[in-house]
Amino acid sequence: MSKIKKGFFCQNCGTQHPQWQGQCKACKEWNTLVEEVIEKTPAKAWEEQATATLNQPLPLDEIAAQQLPRINTFDAELNRVLGGGIVPGSVILLGGEPGIGKSTLLLQLSLQLRKKVLYVSGEESQHQIKLRADRMDQESHQCVVLSETESPRIFQHCKKVQPQLLIIDSIQTLHSPLIDSSAGSVSQIRHCASEFIQFAKATNTPVILVGHITKEGQIAGPKILEHMVDTVLQFEGDRNHLYRIVRAQKNRFGATSEIGIYEMVAKGLRAVSNPSEVLISEKEEASSGHAIAATIEGIRPLLVEIQALVSTAVYGTPQRSSTGFNSKRLNMLLAVLEKRAGFALGAKDVFINITGGISLEDPAIDLAVVAALLSSHNDLPIGHQICFAAEIGLSGEIRPVAKVEQRIQEAAKLGFEDIIVSKFSKFTTPPSSIRVHSFSKIESVIEFLFG
């Protein structure tokens, strides 16, 4: 009997090591090495009868470009994130926290696609999936549900069903008998993902893989999994909020800066066509600590509400807390206010929140954050018809931001009367319904808002 060959694989990056050690030498993570059996026979392709073909090198100008029509998902938000629809033969990886709505989104997609879909679940039974479909109040004869975790059996069903879309929920629950290790291990994830990628390219069938995430928010399994697939989508949001965001982290067929916004309702996920209206809270009377920022996500302008609270520190050391906004950038803005504008905030507790449970990295919201902070500090409300779109530099200058014209038009469309931008911003004549105020220094903005 031949000796079984084993190796140690990093569960974070997938690097193989000859022996166990505390730290992975590739990604420098600690206690991530797990012993696994290395396959002794070469892995078979997804279809045993497939014959290997030798590709020939061709000059670039002799290669015929094939423009395949995208598959319409009948979901405007998902179409936008994917770049216009699902590309035939592509492999999409969807990650997100437990309970955020990944399975709900994909089942909803399966029921409304109007194409034959094979929905494979390794986590739920067919009865559980049927109950969720009943709650959505949708029916489809084109959606075929399979509860299976062994990859060869899934491919046997694919030959019978001939699906036009294959959904795997989730890749961490699958295993192949060719790999002698448990489901969810680095070897199993890498091998099963490779099989489905071969299947997608050989049959021109798009495949959607659901991926679990770690406690740090990264997709579980080897990092090579994200490199292998064509598109990586991250499903974000807080389970305590109604709104969810689908964000493209990688997309070989479109932009990576697009987002799709959904609202969780009783019957599933509802696409939000005008997110600015739902991200700005309704108030009966003006209150301090609120400011509206005009931001851009991809090509979509959004208006979001920034909430701030500045209070005297009770426990000695001032607190700095932010939700949806970079905490390091908050510290920078506080330092600019203290150095350039003369506001002593060193002994104050400062809290920042972006409503709706979303996170933003756009530097154009800097001015709105500063305005909300000063409004709370002075206990003076800002006019509810004013919004902001500018970045703040370390010397207190108001810096221009990209696509300022689209931000102005979105603000005018939503009924705002005034918008504050940088003096150096370049734009054409704004709509007559909105006044554009241009400033170059933070001191000028403070005088304009609070006198």
N, C-alpha and C positions, 0 to 999 in steps of 0.2 A: 504493500500500500504506500503510495507516494505521500510525502510530507505536504501538509497544507501550508501554502505560503500566505503569510499575513503581513499587514502593514499598518501604520498609524497615520490617520488622516485628520487634518484640521477641520473641525465642523464649521469654521468661519470662512476660510478661503479655499479649502480643498487640497492644500499642499500635502504630499505624501512624505512621511519621515520613516527612516529605517527602524527607529526605536522610540519609546515614549520619552517625552521631555516636557517640562512644565510650561515652556513658552514656545509658541510656533515661531520658527525662524523667518517665516515669510511675512505674516501680518502682525507679529509681535503680541498676539493675544495670549492670555494665560489660561491654562486648564481647558483647552479646546481639542486636544488630541484624543481620538478614540480608535481602538483597535478594530480592524475590519479584515475580512478574508478577501484576498486579491483573486480575481477570477483567473482560472487556469486555462480556459479555452477562449478564443477570440469571440467577442460578442456578436451575435447574429443580428442581421438587419431586421427591420420591423416585419418584413415579408420574406420567408425563407426561399420562395420561388423566384425572387427578384434576381435578375442577372446584372452583374456589375458592368458598367459601360465606362470606357476610358474617354475622358474629355480631352479634346484637342485644343492647344493654344491658338487663339485667333487674334488678329489685329483689332484694335478697338473700333475702327471705322467699318469693319466688316460684320460686326455683331448686330443682329437685328433687334431693335428695341421693341419689346412687346408691352403695350399699354393695356393692362387688364382692367376691366371695369370693377370698381369697388362694390362691395356688398353693402347696401343701405340697411342700417340697423333700425330705421324708423325711430331713432332716438337722436334728436338734434344735438344734445350735449355730448353724447358718446361719439357721434360722427365728427364733431368739432375736435375733440381730443385726439381721435385717430387720424385726423387729416382728411376727412371726407368719407369715411366708411372703412370696412374691413377689407384688406387686400387679400385676394385668394392665395393660398399657400403660405400665409404668414403665421407666425407663432407669437401669441400675446401672453405675457405674464402679468397677472393681476394680484397685487398684494394689499394687505390691510389688516387691521387689528381684528381680533375675534368679536363677532357680533356687530360689526360696523355695517354689514349689508352686502358683502361680496356675493354670496349665494343668491340673495334676493335680486340683485342687479342682473346676474347671469341668467337666472330662471325667467325673469321678466323679458330679457333679450330673446331667449329661446321661444317664448310664447308669442312674441310680436314680430318675429323675423320673416315669417311667411316662406321659410325654406326648411328643408328637412334637417333637424338638429339632433345630434346624439349627446345627451346630457349624462355624463358618467359621474357618479358620486361615490366616493370611498368613505364618506363620513355619515351619510344619511341613508335610510332605506327608501325604497320607492314610495311607500305609504307616507312617510314624512314629507317628501317632495310634493306629493299630491295634495296634502293638507295645505302646504304653503301656496300652491297654485290656486286652490279654492279660495284662500284669503285674498288673493289678488283679483279674483273674479274674472279670470281670463282662461280661455280654452284654446287648444291648438292640436290638430291631428298630426301636425308635422313634427312635433316634439316627442322624441323617444327617450325614455328615462331608463338608465341602467345603473344598478348598484354593484360595483365590482372594483377590486383592488389589484388584480393580477393583469399585467400589461399584455401578455399574449392572448388572453381571453378577450380583452377589449378590442384588439385588432381583428379577432375572428368575427366579433359582432359588427365591426366597421365594414367588413367585406359583405355581410348580409344586408345591413341597413343602407349602406352607401350614403352617409350623411354629407351635407353641404357645409356643415359646421360641427366641429367636435369640441366639447367643453369637458375639461377634467377638473374635478373639485374633490381633492386637491392633489398636487404632485407629491406632497410629503406622505400621502397615505398609500401610494402605489409601490409595488415591488415586482421584480422580475426574478424568475427561478434561475436565471443565468448568473445572478449575483448572490453570493452566499453571505448576506448581511440583512439586518432588519430594515423594515420600511422607514424612510426618513433619514437614513444614513447618507453620507456624502456619495458613496458609490452608487446606491440605489437611485438617488435623485439625479445624478449625472447621467446614468445609463438610461433611465426611463425618459428623461427629457430628450436625450439624443435620439431615442427611438421615435418619439412623437415629432421631432423636427424632421427626421427622415421621411416619416409618413406624410407630413404636410407638404414637403417639397416634391415628393414622388407623385402624389395624387392631386396636388393643387387644392387641398382642402385646408382651410384655416383652422387653427387649433388655439383654444384659449385655456391656459393653465392657471389655476388658483394657487398662490403661494402663501404659506404662513409667514409671520414675521416674528422676530425675536423681541425681547423686552426693550432693546435699544431702538426698535422701529425698522430694522433692516430685514430684508427677506431672508428667511431661514434657509440653510443649506449653503453650498459653496457659492462663492461670488461668480464663478464661471457660468452659473445658471443664467445670470442676467446678461452675460456677454453672448450666450448662445442664442437667445431668443431675439426676435425682431423688434418687439415693443414691450416696454415695461411700464405698467400703469400702477399708480399708488392711490388707493382709496382711503381718503383722510376724513377726519371729523371726530367729533366728540359724541359719544353715545348719549350724553345728557342734553345735546342740542339736536335740533331737527335737521340741520343742514349737513350734507356730505359733499366732498369735493373729489373728483377724479382728476388726477394730475399725471401727465406723461413725463416720466423721468428719462425715457429713451424711446426714440421712434425713428426707424429707418425710412419711414414713408411719410413723414410729416414733421411739424414743429414740435419741440419739447416744452414750449412755454404755454401751451393751451391748457385750460381747465374746463371741467364741466361741473355744474352745481346742481345738486338734487335736494329735495325735501323728503324726509321720511314721513310717510303717512300710513294710515291703517291698511291700505291696499297695496303697499309697496313703496317704490321710489318715484317721485314726481319730478320731472325735469323743470328747472327754474329758468324761464326764458329771460326774465329781467331781474337779475339778482340785486341790483342797486336798491330796488324798492323794498326788498325783504331784509337787506343788511342795514337799513337805517331804521331805527326804532321810532315808534310814534310816541310823542310826549304832549301832554295837555298844556304845559307851561314851560317856558325856557328855564333851564337849570345850568349851573356852572359845571365845567369839566367835560364838555362835549364839543367835538369838532368833526367836520366831514372832510374826508380826504378823497381826492380823485386819483385812482390808481389804474394801472393797466396790467392785465393778465393775458399774455399772448397778444392777440389783436383785439381783445375785448376790454373796453373801459368799464370800470366799476366805481361806484361811490360807496364808501364804507364809513361807518361811524367809529371814531376813536373816543374812548372814555378814559378819563384820568382822575385820580384822587391824590391830592397832596395834603398831608396832615402832619401834625407835630409828632415826632418820634417819642413813644412812651417808654420803650425798654432800653433807651440809651443808644444802641446801634441802629441807625436808620435802615429801614427795609427798602429794597428795590425789587419789585415784582412786575413781570409783564406776561401777558397772555396773548399769543399771536404776533408778538413783536420781539425782535432781537434784543435781549437784555443788555448786551455789550453796547449796542447802538444807543440804547436808552441812557446808559451811563455817559456816553459821549455827548449826547444832547444836553444832559444836565450840567456837564462841565462847561459847555459853550454858554449856556444861560448864566451860569455863575460868573464866568470870566468876562464875557462880552456884554451881557445885558444887566449885570449887577444884581441878580436875584440870588439870595442866599438860601439854597436848598439843601445844604450839607446836613442840616439837623432835621430834615423832614422825611417822613415815609412817603414813597412815591409808588403808585400802582397804575399800570396801563393795561387796558383791555380793548381788543378789537371785537366788536359785536359779531354774533353769528357763529362763533367758534372756528373762524378761519385764521390762517397764518399768512402773513404777507412779508415779502422781502424787498418790495419796491422802495427805493430811497425817496421817492416823491411824496411819501406820507410823513416825512420828517417835520415839515412845517405844521401839519395838522396835529402831530403829537405835541410839539412845542406849544401850539395855541391851546390845546386842551389842558396841558400842564399849567400854563399861566392863568387860564380861566379858573381852574380849581384853586390855585394859589391865591388869586385875588378875590375869589368868590364872585366873579362877574361872568354872566352868561355871554356867549357869542351868538350873534344873530343867526337864526336858523336858516337863513337864505344865503349864507356865506360858506364857501368850500375852499380847499387849499390844494395846491399841486406844485411843490417845490422841494428841493433838497437843501440841507443846511450844511455848510462847510465848517471847518474848525475855527476859522476866524470870524464866524458869525455872518458870512455872506449867504445870500439866497441864490442858490445855483439852479440853472435850468435843467429840465428833465426831458426825456424823449416823448414824442407823440403828444405834446401839450395841446395841439389843436383838437385831437380826439377827446381829450379830457374836458376841454371847454365845451365842446358840442354836447357831450353826455350830460354835463352839469346843466346846460341850457335846456336840454330835453326834459330833464326831471324837475324843472321849475326853479332852479337856483338863480338868484339875481346878481350875485357877486362871486368872483373867483380871484384868489390871490396867487400870482405866479412870479417867477423871477423876471427881473428887468431885462435880462439877456435872452429870454425865450423868443423864439422866432415862430410866428404864426400869421395867418391871413386875417382878414377882417372878421371878428367874431359875430355871432348872431346878435341881433338887436335886442333880444330879451335879456341879455346878461352883460354885466359890466366887468371888464378885466382890469385888475389893479396890479401894477408891476412895481416890485421893490427890489433893492439890491442888498439891504442890510436888515438883520433881525430887529434892530432897534426901531426902524421905520414901521415894521409890521406891528410891533407892540404898541407904538403910538397910535397907529390907525385903528387898532382893535379896542384899546382900553383908554385912549386919550392921554 
